[in-house]
């Protein structure tokens, strides 16, 4: 291959390929190791591929040119969507099916979307809460599809208040986390963002499995008025509808 051709078809790292595809780096690593993406190992043991191979995969998956801002569906072997065999947190009885349904939404690690951002802005405003989030729970982490008042994009799953919320049929409210043995030692309580109050509503798909939550958080103990809680439930129903629509795109 001459130098001009090489410049036109640059070598990509796994992370660069992941950014181009819009998927997790771990997913690209699996695709490379399985042969779904042509690649080779460097002397240091790192995988590399050509941009042309990534473009070819994008065309193969979509049947046409795919926007770089859309994540491709996760593979069934993606660790993000395989149940943790020894979780340090409670999980639903249907965790395997829930994770498969979450993968099918194609939302985890996707770009920001105004349809979700406006929901968290409204949730923050109607409840008077400084933090509002739409969280999606993979096997390993809590990832925020939309957020206001919190710079972090994700947390470990075992820290997530939302992992308890998805076990509920309705709202899950913690009025003072420091007074609750389940959360008083949580890093998110003891350190930034210093959670004291949490209210989350699970986001169920049409089969009843919870993909994550719409939640609001405060740094002071408090309660929600009935009207505030109802507004949060109503906004959660809208968010769940948007998530459901994403799985049909």
C-alpha positions as CSV (number, residue, x, y, z in Angstrom):
1,X,0.0,0.0,0.0
2,X,1.5,3.3,-1.0
3,X,1.8,6.3,1.3
4,X,-1.1,8.2,-0.4
5,X,-3.4,5.3,0.1
6,X,-2.4,4.9,3.7
7,X,-3.2,8.6,4.4
8,X,-6.6,8.2,2.8
9,X,-7.3,5.0,4.9
10,X,-5.9,5.8,8.3
11,X,-5.1,3.3,11.0
12,X,-7.6,3.4,13.9
13,X,-7.3,2.4,17.6
14,X,-10.2,0.5,19.2
15,X,-11.3,3.7,20.9
16,X,-11.2,5.7,17.6
17,X,-13.2,3.0,15.9
18,X,-15.7,3.0,18.7
19,X,-16.2,6.8,18.4
20,X,-16.7,6.4,14.7
21,X,-19.3,3.6,15.1
22,X,-20.9,5.2,18.2
23,X,-20.5,2.1,20.4
24,X,-18.5,1.3,23.5
25,X,-14.8,0.5,23.1
26,X,-15.5,-2.9,24.7
27,X,-17.9,-3.7,21.9
28,X,-15.4,-2.9,19.2
29,X,-12.8,-5.0,21.0
30,X,-15.2,-8.0,20.9
31,X,-16.0,-7.4,17.3
32,X,-12.3,-7.3,16.4
33,X,-11.5,-10.4,18.4
34,X,-14.4,-12.3,16.8
35,X,-13.4,-11.3,13.3
36,X,-16.4,-9.1,12.6
37,X,-14.0,-6.2,12.1
38,X,-10.7,-6.9,10.2
39,X,-7.9,-6.0,12.6
40,X,-4.4,-6.9,13.7
41,X,-2.4,-6.7,16.9
42,X,0.6,-4.4,17.5
43,X,3.7,-5.8,19.1
44,X,2.3,-4.3,22.3
45,X,-0.8,-6.4,22.0
46,X,-3.2,-3.6,21.0
47,X,-5.8,-4.0,18.3
48,X,-5.7,-1.8,15.2
49,X,-7.9,-1.5,12.1
50,X,-8.3,0.6,9.0
51,X,-11.0,3.3,8.7
52,X,-12.2,1.5,5.5
53,X,-13.0,-1.6,7.5
54,X,-15.2,0.5,9.9
55,X,-16.9,2.2,7.0
56,X,-17.7,-1.2,5.5
57,X,-19.2,-2.4,8.7
58,X,-21.4,0.7,9.0
59,X,-22.7,0.2,5.5
60,X,-23.2,-3.6,6.1
61,X,-25.2,-3.0,9.2
62,X,-27.4,-0.2,7.9
63,X,-27.4,-1.0,4.2
64,X,-26.4,2.5,3.5
65,X,-24.3,5.3,5.0
66,X,-24.9,5.7,8.7
67,X,-24.7,8.9,10.7
68,X,-21.7,8.8,13.0
69,X,-23.9,10.1,15.8
70,X,-26.0,6.9,15.9
71,X,-24.8,4.0,17.9
72,X,-25.1,0.5,16.4
73,X,-26.9,-2.2,18.3
74,X,-24.8,-4.0,20.9
75,X,-23.8,-7.6,20.2
76,X,-25.3,-10.3,22.5
77,X,-21.8,-10.9,23.9
78,X,-21.2,-7.3,25.0
79,X,-20.4,-7.5,28.7
80,X,-22.5,-4.3,29.3
81,X,-25.6,-6.3,28.6
82,X,-24.8,-9.7,30.1
83,X,-26.0,-10.2,33.8
84,X,-23.3,-9.9,36.4
85,X,-22.8,-13.4,37.9
86,X,-22.1,-12.1,41.3
87,X,-23.6,-8.6,41.6
88,X,-22.9,-6.4,44.6
89,X,-26.4,-4.8,44.2
90,X,-30.0,-6.1,43.9
91,X,-31.2,-7.1,40.5
92,X,-34.6,-7.8,39.1
93,X,-35.6,-11.5,38.5
94,X,-35.7,-10.7,34.7
95,X,-32.3,-9.0,34.6
96,X,-31.1,-10.9,31.5
97,X,-34.3,-10.0,29.5
98,X,-34.1,-6.4,30.9
99,X,-30.5,-6.0,29.7
100,X,-31.3,-7.4,26.3
101,X,-34.2,-5.0,25.9
102,X,-32.0,-2.1,27.0
103,X,-29.4,-3.1,24.4
104,X,-32.1,-3.1,21.8
105,X,-33.0,0.6,22.5
106,X,-29.6,1.6,21.2
107,X,-29.4,4.4,23.7
108,X,-26.5,3.6,26.0
109,X,-23.6,5.8,25.1
110,X,-25.6,7.6,22.5
111,X,-25.4,11.4,21.9
112,X,-27.5,14.0,23.7
113,X,-31.0,14.5,22.4
114,X,-33.3,17.4,23.1
115,X,-36.3,15.2,23.6
116,X,-34.7,13.7,26.7
117,X,-33.0,16.9,27.8
118,X,-36.2,18.8,28.0
119,X,-37.7,16.1,30.3
120,X,-35.0,16.4,32.9
121,X,-35.2,20.2,32.8
122,X,-38.9,20.0,33.5
123,X,-38.4,17.4,36.2
124,X,-35.9,19.7,37.9
125,X,-38.2,22.7,37.7
126,X,-41.5,21.1,38.8
127,X,-39.9,19.4,41.8
128,X,-37.5,22.2,42.7
129,X,-34.6,19.8,42.6
130,X,-31.1,20.9,41.6
131,X,-30.4,17.6,39.9
132,X,-32.5,15.6,37.5
133,X,-31.5,12.5,35.5
134,X,-32.7,10.0,33.0
135,X,-30.6,6.9,34.0
136,X,-30.1,3.7,32.0
137,X,-28.8,0.7,33.9
138,X,-26.4,-1.7,32.2
139,X,-24.9,-4.7,34.0
140,X,-21.9,-2.5,35.0
141,X,-22.9,1.1,35.3
142,X,-25.6,3.7,35.6
143,X,-25.3,5.9,32.5
144,X,-27.2,9.2,32.1
145,X,-29.0,9.7,28.8
146,X,-29.9,13.2,30.0
147,X,-28.9,15.2,33.1
148,X,-29.1,18.6,34.7
149,X,-27.1,19.7,37.7
150,X,-24.6,16.9,37.6
151,X,-21.4,16.9,35.5
152,X,-20.8,13.1,35.7
153,X,-22.0,11.1,32.8
154,X,-22.1,7.8,34.7
155,X,-21.5,6.0,38.0
156,X,-20.8,2.3,38.9
157,X,-24.0,0.3,39.1
158,X,-23.4,-0.6,42.7
159,X,-23.6,3.1,43.7
160,X,-26.8,3.7,41.9
161,X,-29.9,4.6,43.9
162,X,-31.7,3.8,40.6
163,X,-30.8,0.2,40.8
164,X,-33.1,0.0,43.8
165,X,-35.8,2.1,42.1
166,X,-36.1,-0.3,39.1
167,X,-37.2,-3.0,41.5
168,X,-40.4,-1.0,42.2
169,X,-43.6,-0.7,40.3
170,X,-44.0,3.0,41.2
171,X,-41.9,5.8,42.7
172,X,-39.0,5.1,45.0
173,X,-38.3,7.9,47.5
174,X,-35.5,8.4,50.0
175,X,-36.2,11.4,52.1
176,X,-32.8,11.4,53.9
177,X,-30.1,9.0,52.6
178,X,-28.0,9.5,55.7
179,X,-30.8,7.9,57.8
180,X,-31.1,4.9,55.5
181,X,-28.7,2.0,56.1
182,X,-28.8,1.1,52.4
183,X,-27.3,4.4,51.4
184,X,-25.6,6.1,54.4
185,X,-22.2,4.7,53.3
186,X,-22.7,5.3,49.6
187,X,-19.9,7.3,48.0
188,X,-22.5,9.5,46.3
189,X,-23.8,10.4,49.7
190,X,-20.5,10.8,51.5
191,X,-18.9,12.8,48.7
192,X,-19.9,14.8,45.7
193,X,-22.8,15.2,44.8
194,X,-23.7,14.6,48.5
195,X,-27.1,13.1,47.9
196,X,-29.5,13.4,50.7
197,X,-32.9,13.2,48.9
198,X,-33.7,11.0,46.0
199,X,-37.0,10.3,44.1
200,X,-37.0,8.0,41.1
201,X,-39.7,6.5,38.9
202,X,-38.8,3.4,36.9
203,X,-39.0,3.7,33.1
204,X,-40.8,0.5,31.9
205,X,-41.1,-0.8,28.4
206,X,-44.3,-2.3,27.0
207,X,-43.4,-5.7,28.6
208,X,-43.0,-4.1,32.0
209,X,-39.2,-4.3,32.2
210,X,-37.4,-1.2,33.6
211,X,-34.7,0.3,31.5
212,X,-33.7,2.9,34.1
213,X,-35.4,5.8,35.9
214,X,-36.3,9.4,35.7
215,X,-35.0,10.7,39.1
216,X,-34.5,14.0,41.0
217,X,-31.9,14.6,43.7
218,X,-31.3,17.2,46.3
219,X,-28.4,17.8,48.7
220,X,-30.8,18.4,51.6
221,X,-33.3,16.1,53.2
222,X,-36.8,16.8,52.0
223,X,-40.2,15.5,50.8
224,X,-42.1,15.9,47.6
225,X,-45.7,17.3,47.6
226,X,-48.3,15.1,46.0
227,X,-48.5,17.4,43.0
228,X,-44.7,17.3,42.5
229,X,-44.6,13.5,42.7
230,X,-47.4,13.2,40.2
231,X,-45.6,15.5,37.8
232,X,-42.5,13.3,38.1
233,X,-44.6,10.2,37.4
234,X,-46.2,11.9,34.3
235,X,-42.8,13.0,33.0
236,X,-41.5,9.5,33.5
237,X,-44.3,8.1,31.3
238,X,-43.2,10.5,28.6
239,X,-39.6,9.5,29.0
240,X,-40.5,5.8,28.8
241,X,-42.5,6.5,25.6
242,X,-39.4,8.1,24.1
243,X,-37.2,5.1,25.1
244,X,-39.8,2.7,23.6
245,X,-39.7,4.7,20.3
246,X,-36.0,4.5,20.2
247,X,-36.1,0.7,20.1
248,X,-38.3,0.9,17.0
249,X,-36.1,3.3,15.0
